[in-house]
Amino acid sequence: MKDWSDHVRELGNDSAHPTPGQDPTKPQDARDIVDFLNFLLEYLYSLPHQIQQYRTRQKKCLS
């Protein structure tokens, strides 16, 4: 994730602050950024919630 996030940061910077004559952001690069953000949000928010739900179910089964 760290390597990918660094690459996404560079792509974002290039897109937000283009240099004269720079090619526009490629559609695939934009899709890659969106994919990364989806994975990151899944990892940071959805996965911890799913783990907590699993732990709650397990506690109920053990009691």
C-alpha positions in Angstrom: 0.0 0.0 0.0 2.8 2.4 0.8 4.4 2.1 -2.6 1.1 2.4 -4.4 0.1 5.4 -2.3 3.4 7.1 -3.2 2.7 6.5 -6.9 -0.9 7.7 -6.6 0.4 10.9 -4.8 2.8 11.6 -7.7 0.1 11.0 -10.3 -2.2 13.3 -8.4 0.4 16.0 -8.1 1.2 15.8 -11.8 -2.5 16.1 -12.6 -3.2 18.9 -10.2 -0.1 20.9 -11.1 0.7 20.1 -14.8 3.8 21.5 -16.4 3.6 23.3 -19.7 3.4 20.7 -22.5 2.6 17.8 -20.1 0.3 15.1 -21.5 -3.1 14.9 -19.8 -3.8 12.3 -17.2 -4.4 9.0 -18.9 -7.8 7.4 -18.3 -6.2 4.2 -16.9 -4.2 6.3 -14.5 -7.4 7.9 -13.2 -9.0 4.5 -12.9 -6.0 3.2 -11.0 -6.3 6.2 -8.5 -9.9 5.4 -7.9 -9.2 1.7 -7.4 -6.5 2.6 -4.9 -8.8 4.9 -3.0 -11.5 2.1 -3.0 -9.0 -0.4 -1.6 -7.7 2.1 1.0 -11.3 3.0 2.2 -12.1 -0.7 2.4 -8.9 -1.3 4.5 -9.4 1.7 6.8 -13.1 1.6 7.4 -15.0 -1.5 6.1 -12.6 -4.1 7.1 -12.3 -3.0 10.8 -16.1 -2.9 11.0 -16.4 -6.4 9.5 -13.7 -7.7 12.0 -15.6 -6.1 14.9 -18.8 -7.8 13.8 -17.1 -11.1 13.5 -15.7 -10.7 17.1 -19.1 -9.8 18.4 -20.6 -12.9 16.8 -17.8 -15.1 18.2 -18.4 -13.7 21.8 -22.1 -14.5 21.5 -21.3 -18.1 20.4 -18.8 -18.6 23.3 -21.2 -17.4 26.0 
